[in-house]
Amino acid sequence: MSSTPPSTTCCSKLKEQEPCLCGYLKDPSLKQFVSSPGATKVARDCGVPYPSC
């Protein structure tokens, strides 16, 4: 895992997807990516709260 913070572009794209995160977590084919340690770190670094669905 990289210690380099996510880029502004990366955070902007993640924030665009924020309303969809619960749907991603409910999809078995996507859940592994959204709930991975790397994804949760990027979300935290971007200020996007982990969804409580």
C-alpha positions in Angstrom: 0.0 0.0 0.0 1.3 3.4 -0.9 1.9 6.1 1.6 1.3 8.8 -1.1 -2.0 10.5 -0.6 -4.6 10.2 -3.3 -4.7 12.9 -5.9 -7.3 15.6 -6.1 -8.7 14.0 -9.2 -8.9 10.6 -7.4 -10.8 12.2 -4.5 -13.1 14.1 -6.8 -14.0 10.9 -8.6 -14.6 9.1 -5.3 -16.8 11.9 -4.0 -18.9 11.6 -7.3 -19.4 7.9 -6.5 -20.3 8.5 -2.8 -24.1 8.1 -3.3 -23.4 4.7 -5.0 -21.2 3.2 -2.3 -24.0 1.4 -0.4 -25.1 -0.3 -3.7 -21.5 -1.3 -4.3 -21.3 -2.9 -0.9 -24.5 -4.9 -1.5 -23.1 -6.2 -4.8 -21.1 -9.4 -4.1 -18.8 -8.8 -7.1 -17.9 -5.2 -6.0 -18.0 -5.5 -2.2 -14.4 -6.9 -2.0 -13.1 -3.8 -3.7 -15.1 -1.2 -1.8 -14.4 -2.8 1.6 -10.7 -3.5 1.1 -8.2 -1.9 3.4 -6.8 0.2 0.5 -10.2 1.5 -0.5 -11.1 2.4 3.0 -7.8 4.3 3.5 -8.3 6.2 0.2 -11.9 7.1 1.3 -10.6 8.3 4.7 -7.8 10.3 3.1 -10.3 11.9 0.8 -12.7 12.8 3.6 -15.4 10.4 2.2 -17.2 8.7 5.1 -17.5 4.9 5.0 -21.2 4.3 4.3 -23.4 2.8 7.0 -26.0 1.1 4.9 
